[in-house]
Amino acid sequence: MAERLIVTDSELDELLKLVDPQLGPELGRPLAWSLLEGLNRLIPSDAMSFFDLDSTNETTTFDQSLPVEDGDDEGDRLFWSHYWESEPCCYPDRSGDLRSVTKISDFYSDTEWHNQAMYSDYFRPQGIEREIMLCLPGGPGKTIRLVFFRGPGPDFTERDRGLLALLRPHLYEAYRDGERRSRGVPRLTERQWQIMRLVAAGYSNAQIARRMFISEGTVRKHLENIFERLDVTNRLAAIDQAFPRRLA
């Protein structure tokens, strides 16, 4: 039987702060720094990083780390040279499982981990012994990862895993909201916004036509133009683009 997650009052206060819809990202950053700092208070670690990872092209396009660090080309080279041999690192790619919150200890004992090339060449020089990772979908061959690191000492707990699993849907929405904000507000006409508000309220094309005193064919044409402007193919995706927080 799965262990029941019991949240303390202080943890609940922190959770409520983290899911605050006003905690939007700063310009050019996927997540607000205050959100990352709150996560680090909730799950104490020596370092943490939120980044995208393209395993096909062996690249990343953003990396928010605490403490803030500059990129290291040699470190990147070592990481990718051992990536596919390291089960904790490549597990999301090999399995397709982006929902599980994983730890190094899910895959290796301490002795086995210390015998891995990824550990000796990449993790040990940085003083990293423990890791817990949450993944979000980022497109074909790409994942968005939130990783917490610790040096020697206690491993991350099942409680830490449970808290991250609880926060995962919010973190995904916060990341997607940041992406939408970076693209800017969709440019629709006032007529198109009227239609989109009715679509978001659940009205069918026939109901929209009656409310706006236009034909169903005109509604369909408006929706075709809206879909083209928003670069989507269906109503749900259009709502997601036009009203980012409505689907949260």
Sequence and secondary structure as in RCSB ss.txt:
>XXXX:A:sequence
MAERLIVTDSELDELLKLVDPQLGPELGRPLAWSLLEGLNRLIPSDAMSFFDLDSTNETTTFDQSLPVEDGDDEG
DRLFWSHYWESEPCCYPDRSGDLRSVTKISDFYSDTEWHNQAMYSDYFRPQGIEREIMLCLPGGPGKTIRLVFFR
GPGPDFTERDRGLLALLRPHLYEAYRDGERRSRGVPRLTERQWQIMRLVAAGYSNAQIARRMFISEGTVRKHLEN
IFERLDVTNRLAAIDQAFPRRLA
>XXXX:A:secstr
        HHHHHHHHHHT TT    TT SS HHHHHHHHHHS  SEEEEEEEETTTTB S EEEES     HHH
HHHHHHHGGG HHHHHHHHH   S  EEGGGT  HHHHHTSHHIIIIIGGGT  EEEEEEEE STTEEEEEEEEE
 SS    HHHHHHHHHHHHHHHHHHHHHHHHHH S    HHHHHHHHHHHTT  HHHHHHHHT  HHHHHHHHHH
HHHHHT SSHHHHHHHHSTTTT 
